[in-house]
Amino acid sequence: MDDWQKFIDMPQARLFSEIQKMRSKMMLIRPNSPMFRQIMDIIDTADMVYQDKLAAARLNADKEPDVLDIGEIESVVKEFEDTDALTLAVITAYTTQLRDNK
């Protein structure tokens, strides 16, 4: 199992304590040692997983909707009262203009 998967499977609190433990062990190793660089790489991997877990926890904790409530709008709907005489006048006006343009 690689380190990434091992760190993903850990709970957030345990991962944090594991990072602290590795940092304290790193202080005991000489900086020019190849083991020092290897431990730093493992710590970097653990830090990335930890940051991902923190971001996921923040995202899950944010339950606010993405839509802002700006209030209510009051509206009045006016309907056109259609009468036969008016409809006939409009139809006649359009059809006579079309016939006259030919």
Contacts in CASP RR format, 6 or more apart in sequence:
PFRMAT RR
TARGET T0000
AUTHOR 0000-0000-0000
METHOD contacts of the structure
MODEL  1
MDDWQKFIDMPQARLFSEIQKMRSKMMLIRPNSPMFRQIMDIIDTADMVY
QDKLAAARLNADKEPDVLDIGEIESVVKEFEDTDALTLAVITAYTTQLRD
NK
3 42 0 8 1.000
3 45 0 8 1.000
3 46 0 8 1.000
4 45 0 8 1.000
4 49 0 8 1.000
7 15 0 8 1.000
7 18 0 8 1.000
7 45 0 8 1.000
7 46 0 8 1.000
7 49 0 8 1.000
7 50 0 8 1.000
8 49 0 8 1.000
10 18 0 8 1.000
12 50 0 8 1.000
12 53 0 8 1.000
12 54 0 8 1.000
12 57 0 8 1.000
15 46 0 8 1.000
15 49 0 8 1.000
15 50 0 8 1.000
15 53 0 8 1.000
16 50 0 8 1.000
18 46 0 8 1.000
19 43 0 8 1.000
19 46 0 8 1.000
19 47 0 8 1.000
19 50 0 8 1.000
22 39 0 8 1.000
22 42 0 8 1.000
22 43 0 8 1.000
22 46 0 8 1.000
23 43 0 8 1.000
25 39 0 8 1.000
26 36 0 8 1.000
26 39 0 8 1.000
26 40 0 8 1.000
26 43 0 8 1.000
29 35 0 8 1.000
29 36 0 8 1.000
29 39 0 8 1.000
30 36 0 8 1.000
END
